[in-house]
Amino acid sequence: MLDKIFKGIFDSDTTQVVRVSDFILCVGVALLSGLIIALGYMRKTKYTKSFVVTLAILPAVVCVVIMMVNGNVGAGVAVAGAFSLVRFRSVPGTAKEIGTIFLAMGAGLIAGMGYLGFSVLFTVIMSLVVMVYNSFGFGAERNMSKYKTIKITIPEDLDYTGVFEDIFSEYATKQELVQVKTTNMGSMFKLTYDVVLKDLSKEKEMIDDIRCRNGNLEVLVSRQETVSMEL
C-alpha cells in the first residue's frame, strides 16, 4: 500500500521505486551525519544558528536528491550543488564554510547512493580531523595581532607623501599607504595604512608620535582585515 502511495506518477513498470523503509533509513543516517558535522564545525569556531542548522540538514537534502534521480549521480550532484550555492549568493563565505558545505554534501551523496556505513565513517573521520585542526590552530597566522590598519586624519596643508615614514620605520617592519580620502568638505585627508608592528607594547608610543605629527587629529588603529583573502 505504501509503495503505491509513494510511487511517482511518471514511473513506468521498469522503474525501481525506493522503498519507504529504505528512504527513512537513508534520511536518518544522513541527518545523523549532518548533526555530527555541525557539532564538529561548532567547536572553537565562530558560527551562526542558521548556518549550523543548514549544515545539519544539508546531507539529508542531498541524500533525497540522489535517491530521487534514480541513480543518475551526475544530475543529482548538479541539483544539490545549485542548492548549496544559495547560501553564498549575497553573503560571501569563507573557505572554511565552503569546505564544510562540500563535506556535508559528500556525506549526503554517499548516503543517497545507499552506502550508509561509509557515510557515517566518512563523517566521523572528517569531523574528527576538522576538530583536531581547529584545536591545534593548524594554518593559523601566529603573529596576526601585529598586523594593523591605521587610519590617520591630517590637515590639507600637510603633504601626506612620506609624512609618517620615519615613525613607521621605527615602530613597524612593513608599512603601505593603501588609501587616501578627502573628508570634512575637502579640508582634511584621511590616510589608511597597512602596517606590521615590531613590538605590540609600543603601539601607544607610535600613536602619540603620530598625533604630534598630524596636529592631534583622529588616529584609528584596528586589526588588519584578511577575510577577503581567505579564498
C-alpha positions in Angstrom: 0.0 0.0 0.0 2.7 2.4 1.0 4.7 1.6 -2.2 1.7 2.7 -4.3 1.2 5.9 -2.4 4.8 6.9 -2.9 5.1 5.7 -6.5 5.8 8.6 -8.9 3.1 9.4 -11.5 5.7 9.3 -14.3 7.2 5.9 -13.2 7.0 3.0 -15.6 6.8 -0.7 -14.8 10.5 -1.0 -15.3 11.3 1.9 -12.9 12.6 0.8 -9.5 10.8 2.6 -6.7 12.7 3.4 -3.5 11.1 1.6 -0.6 9.7 3.7 2.2 11.8 1.8 4.8 15.0 2.3 2.8 14.1 6.0 2.3 13.6 6.6 6.1 16.8 4.7 6.9 18.9 6.7 4.4 17.5 10.0 5.5 18.0 9.1 9.2 21.7 8.3 8.6 22.1 11.5 6.6 20.6 13.5 9.4 22.9 11.9 11.9 25.9 12.7 9.6 24.7 16.3 9.4 24.5 16.6 13.2 28.0 15.2 13.6 29.4 17.7 11.0 27.5 20.6 12.6 28.8 19.7 16.1 32.4 19.4 14.8 32.1 22.7 13.0 30.9 24.5 16.1 34.0 23.5 18.1 36.2 26.6 18.6 34.7 28.3 15.6 32.5 31.4 15.2 29.2 30.4 13.8 25.6 31.5 13.3 22.5 29.4 14.2 21.2 29.5 10.6 24.5 28.1 9.2 24.8 25.2 11.6 21.2 24.3 11.1 21.9 24.3 7.4 24.9 22.0 7.9 22.7 19.6 10.0 20.0 19.2 7.3 22.1 19.5 4.1 23.2 15.9 4.0 19.6 14.8 4.2 18.6 17.1 1.3 21.4 15.8 -0.9 20.6 12.2 0.1 17.0 12.7 -1.0 18.0 14.3 -4.3 20.3 11.4 -5.1 17.7 8.9 -4.3 15.0 10.7 -6.4 17.1 10.9 -9.5 17.2 7.1 -9.6 20.9 6.6 -9.5 21.8 9.4 -12.0 24.6 10.8 -9.9 25.5 13.5 -12.4 22.1 15.0 -12.3 21.9 14.7 -8.6 25.2 16.4 -7.9 24.2 19.2 -10.3 20.9 19.9 -8.5 22.4 19.6 -5.0 25.3 21.9 -6.0 22.8 24.5 -7.0 21.2 24.2 -3.6 24.5 24.8 -1.8 25.2 28.0 -3.8 22.1 29.7 -2.4 24.0 30.3 0.9 26.7 32.3 -0.9 24.6 34.4 -3.3 24.5 37.6 -1.1 26.8 36.8 1.8 30.4 35.9 1.0 31.5 32.7 2.5 35.0 31.8 3.9 37.0 28.9 2.6 36.2 27.0 5.8 32.4 27.4 5.4 32.5 26.3 1.7 34.7 23.3 2.7 32.2 22.3 5.3 29.4 22.7 2.8 31.1 20.2 0.5 31.8 17.9 3.4 28.0 17.8 4.2 27.2 17.3 0.6 29.6 14.4 0.4 28.1 12.7 3.4 24.6 13.1 1.9 25.8 11.8 -1.5 27.2 8.7 0.0 24.1 8.0 2.0 21.9 8.7 -1.0 23.8 6.0 -3.0 23.0 3.5 -0.3 26.4 3.2 1.4 25.2 4.1 4.9 28.2 2.6 6.8 30.6 4.5 4.6 28.6 7.7 5.0 28.9 7.5 8.8 32.6 6.5 8.7 33.4 9.4 6.3 31.5 11.9 8.5 33.2 10.7 11.7 36.7 10.7 10.3 36.4 14.1 8.6 34.7 15.7 11.6 37.5 14.5 13.9 40.1 15.8 11.5 38.4 19.2 11.4 38.2 19.4 15.2 41.9 18.4 15.7 43.0 21.0 13.2 40.9 23.6 15.0 42.2 22.6 18.4 45.8 22.9 17.4 45.3 26.1 15.4 46.5 24.4 12.2 47.3 27.0 9.5 46.7 30.0 11.8 48.9 33.0 11.5 50.9 33.2 14.7 51.6 37.0 14.5 48.2 38.2 13.3 48.0 40.6 16.2 50.9 42.6 14.8 49.1 43.3 11.5 47.2 46.6 11.9 45.3 49.0 9.8 45.9 52.6 10.8 43.6 55.5 9.7 45.1 58.9 10.2 43.4 62.3 9.6 45.7 65.1 8.5 45.0 68.8 7.6 45.0 69.6 3.8 48.2 71.7 4.0 50.2 68.8 5.2 51.8 66.8 2.4 50.9 63.2 3.0 53.7 61.8 0.8 56.1 60.1 3.2 54.9 62.2 6.1 54.9 59.3 8.5 57.7 57.1 7.0 60.2 57.9 9.8 57.7 57.0 12.5 56.6 53.7 10.8 60.3 52.7 10.2 60.8 53.0 14.0 57.8 51.0 15.1 56.9 48.8 12.1 58.7 46.2 9.9 56.4 47.0 7.0 54.1 49.8 6.0 52.0 50.6 3.0 49.7 53.5 2.2 46.6 51.8 0.7 44.0 54.6 0.6 43.8 58.4 0.5 40.4 60.0 1.1 39.3 63.7 1.4 37.0 64.5 4.3 35.3 67.4 6.1 34.4 69.2 2.8 37.9 68.7 1.4 39.7 70.5 4.3 41.3 67.2 5.6 42.7 64.0 4.3 42.2 60.5 5.8 45.1 58.2 5.1 44.8 54.4 5.5 48.0 52.4 6.2 48.6 48.6 6.5 51.4 48.1 8.9 53.2 45.2 10.6 54.3 46.3 14.1 57.7 45.3 15.6 56.5 45.4 19.2 52.9 45.5 20.3 53.8 47.0 23.6 54.9 50.2 21.8 51.7 50.8 20.0 50.7 53.7 22.2 54.1 55.4 21.7 53.6 55.1 18.0 50.1 56.7 18.2 51.5 59.6 20.4 54.2 60.3 17.8 51.6 60.3 15.0 49.3 62.7 17.0 52.2 65.1 17.4 52.8 65.0 13.6 49.1 65.3 12.5 48.1 68.1 15.0 46.3 65.8 17.4 43.6 64.9 14.9 41.9 61.5 14.8 44.0 58.3 14.7 42.3 54.9 14.4 44.2 51.6 14.9 42.3 48.4 14.1 43.1 44.8 13.3 44.0 44.3 9.6 41.2 42.7 7.7 42.2 39.5 5.9 38.8 37.8 5.3 38.7 38.9 1.6 42.0 36.9 1.0 40.9 33.7 2.7 39.8 32.0 -0.5 
